[in-house]
Amino acid sequence: MVKGSQDYVCQSCGAVSSKWQGKCPACGAWNSLSQEGSAISLAGPAGLKARRKAKAAQIETLAHEEKPLSRIVSGIGELDRAAGNGFAQGSAVLLSGEPGIGKSTLLLQAAAAIASQGHSALYFSGEEATGQIRMRAARLGLTQAPLGLAAETCVERILATVEQTGAPDFIVVDSIQTLWTETIESAPGTVSQVRSSMQALIALAKSRGPVLVVVGHVTKDGQIAGPKVIEHMVDTVLTFEGESHHNLRLLRATKNRFGPANEIGVFDMHGDGLREVPNPSQLFMTQDGEGTAGSAIFAGIEGTRPILVEIQALLAPSPYAAPRRSVVGWDQNRLAMILAVLEARCGVKLGVQDVYLNVAGGLRIAEPAADLAVAAALLSALTGIALPRNCVYFGEAGLSGALRPVQQMAVRLKEAQKLGFSTAFLPAAGEDLRSGFSGKLTRLAQLKDLAALFG
């Protein structure tokens, strides 16, 4: 790369400025501009000379036959599910999560499991010494796994180590923010270092065929640190989520070129490592057999997996002029819309009530199919009538109060029936589902039809 003048690059968003400013003009972050070397444009004389030396690319057709995609299966079912039924060989995976959430533990377990199956695996750590990794491996019972360890932060030395050891099948780099390359004159963690280091590692994965898993730090607001371009460079982006007061951990695939996106894997954190949760619906529902007012069971879909989760609502007279709306695990704007529809279309007066809504178990729900379950929980909390524990709810509500069908309704009902639910409330529109569900189906055309059931 031909060096040019010194530019100022934002360490939050990667925007480039010709002069230093206290505030980034692109993202608004303060004191985030750092001086880094820039490259001369390809439109100049140096760029023209480089183009003349370049070799033309080979053009192929769509009819070119490719070998079947091979995958490496770790044997950790929840991890393989989130990755797309295993890791595709030659793919680059970015794993992000908050500090202490268990990223290094998960990858150490995965690398050790893959190495124990006969695959060659290497673990490069830029944050911990090899002695610390061995201590964690001893706690997890993984000391007998033939996993190669190295504490290294220089990209060139990592590439040389890979070349010397042959062609490994699985490579872990923890983390990208600690790496630096000799071709860039800036500190580790800067935008230029992160981008160049990631480019070199991805080129290794594409040329030699190993699975590359890179750990990425997150910012204070939960976004992956560094330039946004690294998320576009990799094939898969996995996000490890959880809360400090819960042992539950969710591994979510926010991007996957070799499998379904939004797929999740569920783990339970213990002293001896992360344990798989094969049936997460049992974690997200209380075991109260009698039922409590303000509780409704929602049959949701996370990726391709059906999950039943409990939605809890609580209403209380507000002592303030502006009633409070508190939501945990759901969209607050969506709750405001459901409250408005209940008042305007169903005649339910909720304007003077403080509303508290919670998704049990620490799960975050994004799909609009939870509208009907939220409305049922709110109506139950308002009237004090407990909903039957054998009922599930799902359906999207419009501003007119009409209930719209949602995707994969048959899959939701199948999961509910497997867990012993015998009644389902769902939109009237949609396909005939009586043949796939032996229980009672209650079809509702409008949200007011649900309100009428509460008298």
N, C-alpha and C positions, 0 to 999 in steps of 0.2 A: 504494500500500500504506500503510495506516495504521500508524504506529509505535506500539509498546507499550513495555513495560519492557525492560531489558537482561538478556538471558539469556547463558548460557555454552554455547558449541557446541563439540563435539569435532571437531577438524580431521582426525581419522582416520576416524570412522564417521558423523559428523553427529548424534550424540545430543545432546539439549538438557538442560541442568541449570539449576536456578534459582539456584545458588550455585557459586562456584569450588571445585574439588577438585583435588588433586594427581594423582589417578588417575581416568580415565573410568570411570563405573560400568557402561557398556555393553560396551566393547571391552577395557578394562584398560590402555589406553595412558597413559603418564605424561606430565604437563605438556602435554597436548593440548587443554585447554579454553581457549577464547578468548572474550572478551566481545563479543557482537554484539547488534544490535537485533532484537527479536522483533515479530511481528505480532499484533494483537488478534484474539481468536477470533471467528469468524462468529456464534457464539451470543450475543454481546453486543449492546448498542445500536448500535454502529457497524456491526457485521456485518448487523444487521437492516435498517439504512438502505441498505447496499450491495445487499442482496438485492432491495429494493423498486425500485431503479433498474435492476436487471439486465434484459436483454432475453431472452425465452425462446428456446431453441434450436429449430432446424427439425428435425422428425422425418422420416426417410426410411425406405423399406422395403428389404429385401434384394434385391428384384427391380430395383432402380435400375441402369440400364446405365452402366458406366464405360468410359472410353476405354482402349484397350490400353496397358499399361505400357511406356513408352519408356525406353531405357537409353542411357547415354553410355559408349562403349567407348574405353578409353585406347590400345589397341593393344599394351599390355604384357600378354601372355597370362596370365602367372601371377597378376598383380594382378587382372585381369578375372575369372579363375576363382575366386579367393578372395572377390571381391565379389559373385559370383552371375552370371557371364557379363556383367559390366559394372555400372556404377553406375546405380541407378534414379533417375530425375529426381525431385527433391523429397525425397530421402532424406537423413538425417543419419547420418554415419559417424564413429565414434570409433576412432582408431588409437593404440595404446599400445605401449610398448617401452622397454627400458632405455636409458640415455644412451649415445650413440655407436653404437647398433645400426644406424642408417641410415634412420630415419623421415623426416627432412627430405630426404635424398637421394632416397628413393623417391617422396615426394610432389612434389618438384620435377621429377623425370623424368615423373611421371604428368601433372602440370599442363601442362608444356611440350608433351608429346605431344598432349594434348587441345586445347591452343591451336593447335598446328600443323595440326590437322584442320579448323580453321575455327570452333571453338567459342570463346566468350569465357570467359576464366579469370582469376581473381584470386588472388594469394598474399599473405596477411597474416601477417607475422612479428612476434611479440612478444619474441623472444629474440635475433634477429640484425638488424643493419642491412642495408639494401638493397645496400650495397657488398659485404658478406660473401656475400649470396645470388648476386650477379653473379659473384664469384670462383668459387663452386661451380659455377655454370652454365657458366662458361668451361672449367673442368676437365672437365665432363661433355659439353661440346660442344653446349650448348643455347642459346647466346646469340642465335640467330636466331629463336627461338620468340616469337610475339607474346603474351607472358604479362605481365599487369599485376602490379607489385610494390608493397608498402607496408609500412612498419614502424610498426605501430599496436597499442596495447593497450586503448584505450577502446572499449567496445562501441558506444556511441552514434555515435562517429566512423566506426566500421566500417560500421554500418548506413547512415549518411549517404553514405558513399563508394559503397556498393552502389546506393543510390537514384540518385546522380548519374551513375554510369556505365551506368545501364540495368539490364537483367536478365541478369546473367552466368549461364553454364551450369555453371560449376564454381568453387567457392570453397574455399580451403585456409586454415585458421586454426592457427597454430603458436605457442603452445599455449594450451589453455584455462586453465592455471594462471597465465598471465601477464595475463589479461584482468581488467578491472574496469569496473563500471558506476556511473554517478553516482547511481543510486537506492539504493545500499547504502553505508553508512558503515563500511567495514572494508577491510583490506588485501587486495590481489590474492592469490589462492590460497586464501583462506578458504572455508569451506563455503558461506556465503551468496553470495559473489561468484561462485564456480564454478557454483552452481546457477542463479543469476539470469542470468549470462552465457550459459549453455547454453540456457536457456529462450528468451532473446531470439534467439539464432542459429537455433534449431530453428523458431521462429515464422517467421523469414525464409525458411527452406528450404521450409516447408509452404505459405506464402502466395505466394511468387514462383517456386518451382519449381526453383531451382538444386540441384546436388549439393553438399552441405556436408560437408567432411572436416575434423575437428578432432583435433589431436594431444593426447594425455593422458599426463602423466607417470606413472611407476610408483613404488611404494614399495620399501623395501629387500627385502621378501619377494616382490616381483614382482606385487603387486596394483595395479590402477589407483588412483592417488591421488585424493583427494577423496571426496565422498559417493557411496555405492553407487547412489544414485538416478539419476545421470547415465548409467549403463549401461542403465537401464530406459527412459530418455527417448529414446535414439537408436535408429535402425532397425538398424544394423549395428555390431558391435564386432569390430575386427580387431586381432590381437596379433602384433607383429613379434618373433620369437624368434631367438636365436643365441648363440654363445659367442665370447668374445674370441680364443681360439686357433684358431677355425675361420672360414673365409670363408663357410660355408654360412649362409643366412638363411631362416627359415620364416615365412611370413605365414599366420596361422590365423584363420579366421572363427569366433569363439566364439558369436556371435549374428548372425542374419541374417533379417530379416522378408521379404526379397525373393529369397531363394535358400537353398541348403542350408547348414546349420551344420556346423562342423568341417571345412569345405573348406580345403585348404592350397594355397599357392603357394610355389615353391622358387626361391630366388635365390642367386647367387654374387657376393660382394662383391669388387670390383676397384678399382683406382685411378681408372678412368674411369666408375665407377658400379656399379649393380646389374645383373647379367646374368641372364636367365632360364635355368632349368634344365628343359628340356622332358621329360627322362627322368631323374627323380631316383633311380630304382632303381639306376642305374649308380654313383651316388655312395655309396649305402648298402651296397654289396657290395664286398668285396675282389676283386682280379683274380688271386688265387692259383688256378691251374688244378688243382693236386694236392689241395688241401684240407688242413685242419688239424684235429686233434682238438679238440673243444669248440666247433666252429662249425656253425651251422645257419641255413638261409635261411628266413625267415618271409614268407609272402605275406599282407600286411596291407592294410587299407583305411583311408585318411585322407579323411573326407568321402565323396566319390564316386570318389576316385582310388585305384586299386590301386597299392601300392608294395611292392617286394621289399626286405627289409632283412636284414642279417646280424646274428645274435645270437651273441655270443661268451661262453663260460663257461670258468672256470679253477678247478680244485680243488687245494688243497694241504693237507698235514697241519697241523693247528693246534697251535701250541705253548702255547695258552692253554686254560684250563678251559672258557671260553665261546667257541666258534668264531666267527669273524668272518663277517658277511654284508654284502657291499658291492655295491650296484646302481647303475648309471648308465643312465638312459633308460627305466627300468621301475619298477613299483610294488614296493617292498621287501616289503610285506605279502603281495603276490601270490607273490613268490618264496618266502617262508616257507611259504605254503600248498602250493606245488608240492613243496618239499622234504619236507614232512610226508606228503603223499600218496605220494611215491616210497618213503618208508620204511615207512609203515603198510600200503599196499596192494600195493606191488611188491617189498618185501623188500630194497630198495636202501639200504645203510648209508651215510649221509652226515653223521651227527651229529658226527663228529670231524674233519670237513674244513672248512677255510676256503673259502667260496664267493664268487667274484667273477663278476659278470654285467655285460655291457656291450652296449649297442645301438650298432652301428657308425655313424659319420657324424654323431653328435650329435642324432639324432632321438629324440623321446620317444614311447613307445608307451603307449596307455591301454586298448586293447581287450583283453578276455580271450581272444581267439582266438590270442594268442601262447603260450598255455600249452603246447601240444604242441611248438612249436619250442624253447621254453625247456627242457622236459624232455629233448628230443633232444640239445640242446647239453650239458646236465648229464651225461647218460649217456655221451655221447661223450668228455667230459673225464674222467670217472671211469674208463672202460675203456681210454682211449687209442686208440680206434678212430675214425678219421676218417670223417665222413659223406660220401657221394658228392656232388660239386658240382652234379650235375644234379637234385637233389631239393629240393622245397619242403615246408614243414610248416605246418599251421594247424589249430586245434581248441581248444575250451574244455574244461578238465578240472574235474570235480566232486570233492567231498570223498570220494565213494565210489570214485573212480578212473575213472568212466565218462567217455567223451568225447562232448561234445554238439556238434551242428551249429552253425555260425555263419552270419551273414548274408553274402550275395553271394559264395557259394563259386564260382559259375561265372565271375564277374568276376575273382576271384583266379587261377583256373586259366588264364583267357585271357591275363592279363598274364604269368604264368609261361611259358606256351608261346611267347609272342611273344619272350621273352628267352632262349629256347633250353633251358628246363628240360623234362625228359622224364618225370619221376617226381614224384608228389605223395602225401604221407601226410596223411590227413584222417579225420574221424570217419566211422564206419560208417553212422550215421543221416543222413537228409537225402535230397535229390532225386538222381535218376540223372543223373550228369554225364559219362557215357562219350561221348555224342555231341558234347560241346563241348570235349573234350580228347583229343588223339590219342595222348598218352603213357600211361604206366602209372599206374593209381590203386590205392593201397594203403589199404584201409579198415580202421580200427582201432576196436574197440568199447570197449576199456579201455586205460588207460595201461600196465597190465602187459603188454599185447600189444606195445607199443613196447619195453619193457624186455627182453622175451624175444628180440627181434632182436639184442641185444647179447650174448647167451649168458649 
